Amino acid sequence: MLKNYWRYFIGTLLAIVLLWGVQRMIFRWAVQKSIMHLENKLKVNVNIGQYGIEGLNGAFFKNVLISYPEGDTLFWSNAMHVRLKILPLLTGKIQLSKFQADSMLAVYKHGFLQQTADTLHTDSFYAKQHTPLSYRLRMLFKKLPATCRISTATFRYYDTSQWLSMRIDSFTIKNKLLEGVILLSDSTSQQSFAFQGKFIPGKYFLAVTIRPLKSIDNTFPWLTQKWGANLSAKSAFFECQLPSASSILFTISAGEFSVSHPKLAEQPVQFDTTSLSLIIKTEKEYWQIDSSSRVNFNGFEFPLFVRYEYDANNPMLEFAIPALKFSAQQFFESLPKGAFRRIAGVKAEGDLSFVLRGRIPFRQLDSIYLYSNLQPFNFRIKQYGTAYLPMLNDTFTIYRHEPGFSPVAIHVDSTSPNYTHLRDIPPHLIYAVLTSEDGSFFYHKGFNEEAFAKSLAENIRKKRFARGASTISMQLVRNVFLSKNKTLSRKFEEMLLTWMLENSHVVSKQRMLEVYFNIIEWGPNIYGIKQAAKFYFDKKPSQLTLQESIFLAAIIPSPKYFRYTFQTNGMMKDGFEAYFQRVAQIMLARNQIQPTDTIGLNHKVTLTGTAQKFLAEPMDSLIVNPSDTIFIDPEENF
């Protein structure tokens, strides 16, 4: 009997020794395979001072150093202890169930992975680039440990002369709970945040709440340095779930959120509450934000739909805000502070409904489709903000001060010597301006969706803001009530004020047009049609010819650069002819002029006013082709 016990004992011991040896061999093989994979794929150097087995499925790594080809540090750790998932290890893959480190450092240089990717031309690499995001996130969750403790980890990012550092202290994941402290810093500022939440890698679930440890004074490292943006929030919440290999549930919210940027608004834009809840579906052919997704700011909530198709022949973006009806007063009260300063304080009654649909085929930009409709129901403005729209029916004064010129006061007053009644403006001038600027002015309610679509197509083609789509109503609102600063919030406020003007019916279209003709900029420190007629042709508005009227209509988009349409000898450039003829043809087709009006009509405008003197001035060498910004496309469909 004793012999049998010894036999079993020795057999078990030999099995353990054998398994131990096999385990060590498999582990070393897996480590070497991982080192070779990193060195071959990323072109880096990997050195591990010491590593080995701890227990049945544990391992340690000491003095780990991964460096760039030129020798700079990419990753370093003095000591790491891990517990490995056994089944993946048998296939040569290292996946963690537990991770512990005392000190870590990772340094990433901008463009490194992109440069590495450019050297990989295998089918497998390109296949990975089109792998659905949800699937890749699930693979990431599988590789993350359910238990983790890191004393200190520092991550640094370098982008040419700029850098960002993120240090994480006392980071732990235990019993599905995570917490830690983050210190973000760049060359100008630093801020600390505490975070805590829940992490369940097996269920693909992550939820984190972040709070600043001190007032961040409206400054967020890196965003300020890189893009000039400032962010602040009392708290922020983030949640991500992956219910399937093709879907993502994503939620982010913030309390007392503030954002500022010179191109966003003149002042910080503030939200009491804001949240974004998205249901995202990802496939190889497309990704889509489901229409059950919700956007909420200051208690105002609306659905959102977005779909992007990867079709190489014609990638397509579709978006929509499905129809919804809401209280007008609730909407105005929810507008963020700092973004709608002239509308703040509006009191309204009734309801509004809104719908938005759009489609952008990037290889067929002429087929862009846009539709939006903000519809009032028993809507009435009981109290205006600082933009008092009925003011347009009365006398008022606006002020302009252009660099290099004396301040100008523009008096909209029938008794002013520079004021011109609509009845005293020749019809062919009115029609020329309408044809050039807003052919459907008397028929639309403030917006021309076809013009918006064409503007969007042109801006996408040129990859810059090359063309606007402002109607006369929008230009009027901008010139009377808003600043000239080109910010995103000013554009939204301009659109909302335009809608209010057109739908409150407090000002007639004729009055809008009359005010427009008397206030718009028409040259260097020249405002209104009376000054323009005098400046260019030494005439009264009633004396302007059809030829002169088409010229004046042409320069409205960029009046300061009128001289670029002329040669140095004072003769009009031939590039103006196509535009000139196009406007004349449209006016003739609409019976706004007669065939006899076009006899002898040509584009050779002669300046007879003081504008002649500006032709002799040196032209701005910084403007490569200013005439491109002055005239519309001769093929434009008005």
C-alpha positions in Angstrom: 0.0 0.0 0.0 2.8 2.4 0.9 4.5 1.6 -2.4 1.3 2.7 -4.2 1.3 6.0 -2.3 4.8 6.7 -3.2 4.1 5.7 -6.8 1.2 8.2 -6.9 3.2 10.9 -5.2 6.2 10.5 -7.5 3.9 10.4 -10.6 2.1 13.5 -9.5 5.4 15.2 -8.8 6.7 14.3 -12.2 3.5 15.5 -13.8 3.8 18.8 -12.0 7.4 19.1 -13.0 6.6 18.3 -16.5 3.7 20.7 -16.6 5.9 23.3 -15.0 8.5 22.8 -17.7 5.9 22.9 -20.5 4.4 26.0 -19.0 7.8 27.7 -18.9 8.5 26.8 -22.5 5.1 28.0 -23.6 5.5 31.2 -21.7 8.9 31.9 -23.1 7.7 31.1 -26.6 4.7 33.5 -26.2 7.0 36.3 -24.9 9.5 35.9 -27.7 6.6 35.7 -30.3 5.2 39.0 -28.9 8.6 40.7 -29.0 9.1 39.6 -32.6 5.6 40.8 -33.5 6.3 44.3 -32.0 9.7 44.7 -33.6 8.5 43.6 -37.0 5.2 45.5 -37.1 6.2 48.7 -35.4 9.9 48.7 -36.2 10.9 49.3 -32.6 13.5 47.8 -30.3 12.2 45.7 -27.3 14.4 44.8 -24.3 13.2 43.0 -21.2 15.8 42.8 -18.4 14.2 39.9 -16.7 10.9 37.9 -16.9 9.6 34.7 -15.6 6.7 32.6 -14.2 5.0 33.3 -10.9 2.7 30.5 -9.8 0.4 28.6 -12.2 -0.5 31.5 -14.4 1.4 34.5 -13.1 4.4 36.2 -14.6 6.7 39.2 -13.9 8.6 41.5 -16.2 11.4 43.8 -14.9 13.1 46.7 -16.6 11.0 46.6 -19.8 12.2 49.1 -22.4 10.6 49.7 -25.9 12.4 52.3 -27.9 12.0 54.1 -31.2 14.4 53.1 -34.0 16.4 56.3 -33.2 16.7 55.2 -29.6 14.2 57.4 -27.8 12.0 55.8 -25.2 8.5 54.7 -26.3 7.7 52.6 -23.2 9.4 51.9 -19.9 8.4 50.1 -16.7 10.6 49.1 -13.7 8.4 46.1 -12.8 5.1 44.6 -13.9 3.3 41.6 -12.4 0.6 39.9 -14.3 -1.8 37.0 -14.2 -2.4 35.4 -17.6 -5.5 33.9 -19.2 -4.4 30.3 -19.7 -6.3 29.3 -22.9 -5.1 32.3 -25.0 -1.5 31.5 -23.7 -1.7 28.0 -25.3 -2.2 29.7 -28.7 0.7 32.0 -28.2 -1.4 35.1 -27.1 -0.8 37.0 -23.9 -4.0 38.2 -22.4 -4.3 39.5 -18.9 -6.6 38.7 -16.0 -4.7 40.8 -13.5 -2.1 43.6 -13.9 0.1 45.4 -11.3 2.8 48.0 -11.9 4.8 50.4 -9.7 6.0 52.9 -12.3 5.3 53.2 -16.1 6.2 55.7 -18.8 4.9 55.8 -22.4 6.0 58.5 -24.9 4.2 58.8 -28.2 5.4 61.0 -31.0 2.9 62.3 -33.5 2.7 60.4 -36.7 4.6 57.4 -35.5 1.8 54.9 -36.1 0.9 56.5 -39.4 4.5 56.2 -40.6 4.5 52.6 -39.5 1.1 51.9 -41.2 2.5 53.4 -44.5 5.1 50.6 -44.5 2.5 47.8 -44.2 0.9 46.9 -47.5 -0.5 43.5 -46.6 -4.1 42.5 -47.2 -4.5 41.8 -43.5 -3.5 45.4 -42.6 -6.0 46.9 -44.9 -8.7 44.5 -43.7 -8.1 45.7 -40.1 -8.7 49.3 -41.2 -12.2 48.3 -42.3 -13.0 46.1 -39.3 -16.1 47.5 -37.5 -15.2 49.8 -34.6 -17.5 47.8 -32.3 -15.7 44.6 -33.0 -12.3 46.2 -32.4 -13.6 47.6 -29.1 -14.7 44.2 -28.0 -11.3 42.8 -28.8 -9.8 45.6 -26.7 -12.1 44.8 -23.7 -11.0 41.1 -23.9 -7.4 42.1 -23.5 -7.9 44.4 -20.5 -7.5 42.9 -17.0 -10.5 42.7 -14.6 -8.1 43.5 -11.7 -5.5 46.2 -11.9 -3.3 48.4 -9.7 -0.9 51.0 -11.0 1.0 53.3 -8.6 2.1 55.8 -11.2 1.8 55.8 -14.9 2.8 58.7 -17.2 1.8 59.1 -20.8 3.3 61.8 -23.0 2.3 63.0 -26.4 4.5 65.1 -28.6 3.4 67.0 -31.7 6.2 69.0 -33.2 6.8 71.8 -30.7 3.7 71.0 -28.5 3.3 68.3 -25.9 0.7 66.8 -23.5 1.4 64.8 -20.4 -1.1 62.7 -18.5 -0.1 61.2 -15.2 -2.4 58.6 -13.5 -1.9 58.0 -9.8 -3.3 55.3 -7.6 -5.2 53.6 -10.4 -7.2 50.5 -9.3 -9.7 48.1 -10.8 -11.1 45.7 -8.2 -14.4 44.0 -7.8 -15.7 45.7 -11.0 -15.0 49.2 -9.5 -12.3 51.5 -10.8 -10.8 54.8 -9.4 -7.8 57.0 -9.7 -6.4 60.5 -10.1 -5.4 62.1 -13.4 -3.0 65.0 -13.8 -3.1 66.7 -17.2 -0.4 69.2 -18.1 1.1 71.0 -21.1 3.6 73.8 -21.5 1.1 76.4 -20.2 -1.2 74.7 -17.6 -2.0 71.7 -15.6 -5.2 70.3 -14.0 -6.1 67.4 -11.8 -9.2 65.2 -12.0 -10.5 62.3 -9.8 -12.4 59.6 -11.6 -14.3 56.6 -10.4 -16.7 54.1 -12.0 -17.5 50.6 -13.0 -15.6 48.3 -15.4 -16.8 44.8 -16.4 -14.6 43.6 -19.3 -16.5 40.3 -19.6 -19.7 42.2 -20.3 -18.0 44.9 -22.4 -19.2 47.6 -20.0 -17.4 50.8 -18.8 -18.9 53.8 -16.9 -16.7 56.6 -15.5 -17.5 59.8 -13.6 -14.8 62.5 -13.7 -14.6 65.6 -11.4 -11.9 68.3 -11.2 -10.1 68.4 -8.0 -9.9 72.2 -8.2 -11.3 75.0 -10.2 -9.9 74.7 -13.7 -10.4 78.4 -14.6 -11.9 77.6 -18.0 -8.7 76.0 -19.1 -8.1 72.5 -20.3 -4.5 71.4 -21.1 -3.6 70.6 -24.7 -6.9 71.8 -26.2 -5.9 75.4 -25.4 -2.4 74.9 -26.6 -3.3 72.9 -29.8 -6.6 74.5 -30.9 -7.0 77.6 -28.7 -10.1 76.1 -27.1 -11.0 76.2 -23.4 -13.2 73.7 -21.6 -14.6 73.4 -18.1 -17.2 71.3 -16.4 -18.3 70.7 -12.8 -18.5 67.0 -13.6 -18.6 64.6 -16.6 -19.9 61.1 -17.1 -19.0 58.6 -19.7 -20.5 55.2 -20.4 -19.8 52.6 -23.1 -21.5 49.3 -23.7 -21.0 46.7 -26.5 -24.1 44.5 -26.6 -23.1 42.9 -29.8 -20.2 42.7 -32.3 -21.8 45.4 -34.4 -23.3 47.8 -31.9 -22.2 50.4 -29.4 -24.2 52.2 -26.7 -22.4 55.4 -25.9 -23.4 58.1 -23.4 -21.6 61.3 -22.4 -22.9 64.1 -20.2 -21.6 67.1 -18.3 -22.9 69.5 -15.7 -22.1 73.3 -15.9 -20.2 72.7 -19.1 -18.5 75.7 -20.8 -16.6 75.8 -24.1 -14.9 78.7 -25.8 -13.0 79.2 -29.0 -12.5 82.4 -31.2 -14.4 80.7 -34.1 -17.2 79.4 -31.9 -18.3 82.6 -30.1 -17.1 85.9 -28.8 -17.8 84.7 -25.2 -17.7 81.3 -23.6 -20.7 79.2 -24.5 -22.3 77.8 -21.3 -24.6 74.8 -20.7 -26.2 74.1 -17.4 -26.6 70.5 -18.5 -25.8 68.6 -21.7 -25.8 65.0 -22.8 -25.4 62.8 -25.8 -26.8 59.3 -25.9 -26.0 57.4 -29.1 -26.9 54.0 -30.4 -24.3 53.2 -33.0 -24.2 50.3 -35.4 -21.0 49.5 -37.2 -20.4 47.2 -40.2 -17.7 46.9 -42.8 -19.8 48.8 -45.3 -21.1 51.6 -43.0 -21.6 53.0 -39.6 -24.8 54.5 -38.3 -26.2 56.5 -35.4 -29.7 55.2 -34.9 -32.6 57.6 -34.8 -33.4 56.6 -31.3 -30.3 58.4 -30.2 -30.8 61.6 -28.2 -29.1 65.0 -27.8 -30.0 67.1 -24.8 -28.9 70.6 -23.8 -30.4 72.5 -20.9 -33.4 70.2 -20.8 -34.2 70.5 -24.6 -34.0 67.0 -26.2 -34.1 66.0 -29.8 -33.4 62.8 -31.8 -30.5 62.4 -34.2 -29.8 60.1 -37.1 -26.4 59.8 -39.0 -25.2 57.2 -41.5 -21.9 57.0 -43.4 -21.3 54.5 -46.1 -17.7 53.6 -47.0 -18.5 52.9 -50.7 -15.1 53.6 -52.5 -17.0 54.8 -55.7 -19.3 57.2 -53.9 -19.0 57.5 -50.1 -22.3 58.8 -48.7 -23.2 60.8 -45.6 -26.9 61.0 -44.5 -28.2 62.8 -41.5 -31.5 63.8 -40.0 -33.3 65.2 -37.1 -36.7 63.4 -37.3 -39.8 65.6 -36.9 -40.5 66.8 -33.4 -42.8 69.3 -31.9 -42.0 71.4 -28.8 -42.8 74.5 -26.8 -41.4 77.7 -28.2 -40.6 79.1 -24.8 -38.8 75.9 -23.8 -36.7 76.1 -26.8 -35.7 79.8 -26.2 -34.9 79.1 -22.6 -32.7 76.2 -23.4 -30.3 78.2 -25.7 -26.8 78.2 -24.2 -25.6 81.4 -22.6 -22.9 83.3 -24.6 -24.0 81.9 -28.0 -27.3 83.8 -28.5 -26.7 87.1 -26.8 -29.2 89.1 -28.9 -31.9 86.5 -28.5 -31.5 86.1 -24.7 -34.6 87.2 -22.9 -37.1 86.4 -25.6 -40.5 85.4 -24.4 -42.8 83.5 -26.7 -46.0 81.5 -26.7 -47.1 78.7 -29.0 -45.3 75.6 -30.3 -42.7 74.9 -33.0 -42.0 71.8 -35.0 -38.7 71.1 -36.7 -37.3 68.5 -39.2 -34.0 68.2 -40.9 -32.8 65.8 -43.6 -29.7 65.8 -45.7 -27.6 63.6 -48.0 -24.1 64.2 -49.2 -22.7 61.9 -51.9 -19.0 62.9 -51.9 -18.3 61.8 -55.5 -21.5 63.5 -56.8 -21.6 66.8 -54.9 -24.0 68.3 -57.4 -26.6 65.9 -56.0 -26.4 67.1 -52.4 -29.8 67.2 -50.8 -30.8 69.4 -47.9 -34.2 70.0 -46.4 -35.2 71.7 -43.2 -38.4 73.2 -41.8 -39.1 75.1 -38.6 -42.9 75.5 -38.5 -44.8 77.7 -36.0 -48.1 76.8 -34.4 -49.9 79.7 -32.8 -46.5 81.2 -32.3 -46.1 84.8 -31.0 -43.2 86.7 -29.6 -44.3 88.5 -26.4 -40.9 90.0 -25.6 -37.8 90.5 -27.7 -34.2 90.3 -26.6 -31.8 93.0 -27.4 -32.4 92.4 -31.1 -35.7 94.3 -31.3 -36.9 93.3 -34.8 -39.8 95.8 -35.1 -37.1 98.5 -35.0 -36.7 97.9 -38.7 -40.0 99.7 -39.3 -38.7 102.8 -37.5 -35.8 105.2 -37.7 -32.5 103.9 -36.3 -28.8 104.3 -36.6 -26.1 101.6 -36.9 -22.3 102.2 -36.7 -19.4 100.9 -38.7 -15.7 101.4 -38.2 -13.4 99.7 -40.7 -9.6 99.7 -40.2 -8.0 102.7 -41.9 -11.2 104.7 -42.1 -13.1 107.0 -39.8 -16.2 105.7 -37.9 -19.4 106.0 -39.9 -23.0 106.4 -38.6 -25.6 105.0 -41.0 -28.9 106.7 -40.3 -32.0 104.7 -41.5 -34.2 107.7 -41.7 -36.2 109.1 -44.6 -35.0 112.6 -43.7 -31.3 111.6 -43.9 -29.5 113.0 -47.0 -28.1 109.5 -47.7 -31.4 107.7 -47.5 -33.2 106.4 -50.7 -36.8 105.2 -50.8 -37.4 101.9 -52.6 -39.6 103.8 -55.1 -36.6 106.0 -56.1 -34.4 103.0 -56.9 -34.6 101.9 -60.6 -36.3 98.5 -61.1 -33.4 97.2 -63.1 -31.1 97.8 -60.2 -33.5 96.1 -57.8 -33.8 93.1 -60.1 -30.0 92.9 -60.7 -29.4 92.8 -56.9 -32.1 90.2 -56.4 -30.8 88.1 -59.3 -27.3 88.2 -57.9 -28.0 87.9 -54.2 -31.4 86.3 -53.7 -33.7 85.5 -56.6 -36.4 84.0 -54.5 -36.5 86.8 -51.8 -40.2 87.6 -52.2 -41.1 83.9 -52.1 -39.0 82.3 -49.3 -39.3 82.6 -45.6 -35.7 83.6 -45.0 -33.7 80.7 -46.4 -32.9 79.2 -49.8 -32.1 75.5 -49.3 -31.0 75.1 -52.9 -28.4 77.8 -52.4 -27.3 76.1 -49.1 -26.8 72.8 -51.0 -24.7 74.5 -53.7 -22.7 76.4 -51.1 -22.0 73.2 -49.2 -20.9 71.4 -52.4 -18.5 74.2 -53.3 -17.0 74.4 -49.8 -16.4 70.6 -49.8 -14.8 70.7 -53.2 -12.4 73.5 -52.2 -12.0 72.2 -48.6 -12.5 75.6 -47.2 -15.3 78.2 -46.7 -15.3 79.5 -50.3 -18.9 80.4 -50.8 -21.9 81.4 -48.6 -25.6 81.1 -49.0 -27.0 84.1 -47.2 -30.3 85.4 -48.4 -31.1 89.1 -48.3 -33.1 88.5 -45.1 -30.0 87.0 -43.5 -27.7 89.8 -44.7 -30.2 92.4 -43.3 -30.2 90.7 -39.9 -26.5 90.4 -39.8 -25.9 94.0 -40.8 -28.4 95.5 -38.4 -28.3 93.3 -35.3 -25.1 91.3 -35.2 -21.3 91.9 -35.1 -19.0 91.2 -38.1 -17.1 88.6 -36.2 -17.2 85.4 -38.2 -18.1 82.8 -35.5 -20.3 79.7 -35.6 -22.6 81.0 -33.0 -23.2 84.2 -34.8 -24.2 82.2 -37.9 -26.7 80.2 -35.8 -28.0 83.4 -34.2 -28.3 85.0 -37.6 -30.4 82.1 -38.9 -32.7 82.1 -35.8 -33.2 85.8 -35.9 -33.9 85.6 -39.7 -36.6 82.9 -39.0 -38.1 85.1 -36.3 -38.2 88.1 -38.6 -39.8 86.2 -41.5 -42.3 84.3 -39.4 -43.4 87.1 -37.0 -44.5 89.2 -39.9 -43.6 92.4 -38.1 -41.7 93.8 -41.2 -42.8 93.6 -44.8 -40.6 92.3 -47.5 -40.6 95.7 -49.2 -39.4 97.4 -46.0 -36.7 94.8 -45.6 -35.5 95.4 -49.1 -35.5 99.2 -48.7 -33.5 99.1 -45.5 -31.1 96.6 -47.1 -30.4 99.0 -50.0 -29.6 101.8 -47.5 -27.2 100.0 -45.2 -25.2 97.4 -47.0 -21.5 97.9 -47.6 -20.8 98.8 -51.2 -17.2 99.8 -51.2 -14.4 101.1 -49.0 -16.3 102.9 -46.2 -19.2 103.2 -48.7 -22.7 102.3 -47.3 -26.0 102.4 -49.0 -27.1 102.8 -52.6 -26.9 106.6 -52.6 -23.2 106.7 -51.6 -22.5 103.8 -54.0 -24.0 105.6 -57.0 -22.1 108.7 -56.2 -18.8 106.9 -55.5 -18.7 104.8 -58.6 -20.6 106.8 -61.2 -21.1 110.3 -59.7 -24.9 109.8 -60.1 -28.1 109.6 -58.2 -29.5 106.0 -57.8 -32.4 106.9 -60.2 -29.9 107.7 -62.9 -28.1 104.3 -62.9 -28.1 102.4 -66.1 -28.7 98.6 -66.5 -25.0 98.1 -67.1 -24.0 100.0 -64.0 -26.7 98.2 -62.0 -25.4 94.8 -62.9 -21.9 95.9 -61.9 -23.1 97.2 -58.5 -24.9 93.9 -57.9 -21.8 91.9 -58.7 -19.6 93.5 -56.1 -21.9 93.2 -53.1 -20.2 89.9 -51.8 -16.7 91.6 -51.7 -17.2 95.4 -52.2 -13.8 96.3 -50.9 -12.1 94.4 -53.8 -14.1 96.0 -56.6 -10.9 97.3 -58.2 -9.7 93.8 -59.0 -12.4 93.6 -61.7 -10.5 96.4 -63.5 -7.2 96.5 -65.3 -4.7 99.2 -64.3 -5.8 101.3 -67.3 -9.3 101.5 -65.9 -10.8 99.0 -68.4 -13.0 96.2 -67.1 -11.5 92.7 -67.2 -12.9 90.3 -69.6 -13.5 87.8 -66.8 -16.6 89.8 -65.9 -18.3 89.3 -69.2 -19.7 85.8 -68.6 -21.2 86.9 -65.3 -22.6 90.0 -66.8 -24.3 88.2 -69.7 -25.6 85.5 -67.4 -27.4 88.1 -65.1 -28.8 89.9 -68.1 -30.1 86.7 -69.6 -31.9 85.7 -66.4 -33.4 89.2 -66.0 -34.6 89.0 -69.6 -36.1 85.5 -69.1 -38.0 86.8 -66.1 -39.4 89.8 -68.0 -37.5 92.1 -65.6 -36.0 93.9 -68.6 -37.0 94.0 -72.3 -35.1 92.8 -75.3 -34.5 96.4 -76.4 -32.7 97.0 -73.1 -30.0 94.5 -74.1 -29.1 96.2 -77.4 -25.6 97.4 -77.2 -25.3 96.1 -73.6 -21.8 95.1 -72.7 -19.7 94.6 -69.6 -17.2 97.4 -70.2 -18.3 99.6 -67.2 -16.5 103.0 -66.9 -16.1 104.5 -63.5 -16.8 108.2 -63.4 -16.9 108.8 -59.7 -14.1 109.0 -57.0 -13.7 105.2 -57.3 -11.4 105.9 -60.2 -8.7 107.0 -57.7 -8.7 103.6 -56.1 -7.7 101.9 -59.3 -4.3 103.6 -59.2 -3.5 102.3 -55.7 -1.2 99.3 -55.3 -3.2 96.1 -55.2 -2.9 93.8 -52.2 -0.3 91.2 -53.1 -1.7 88.8 -50.5 -4.8 88.2 -52.5 -3.9 85.8 -55.2 -7.1 86.0 -57.3 -9.6 88.3 -55.6 -12.0 88.2 -58.6 -12.8 84.6 -57.6 -14.5 85.9 -54.5 -16.5 88.6 -56.2 -18.5 87.0 -58.9 -20.9 84.0 -58.8 -20.5 81.0 -61.0 -21.6 82.0 -64.5 -23.5 78.7 -64.7 -25.3 79.5 -61.4 -29.1 78.7 -61.6 -30.8 81.6 -60.0 
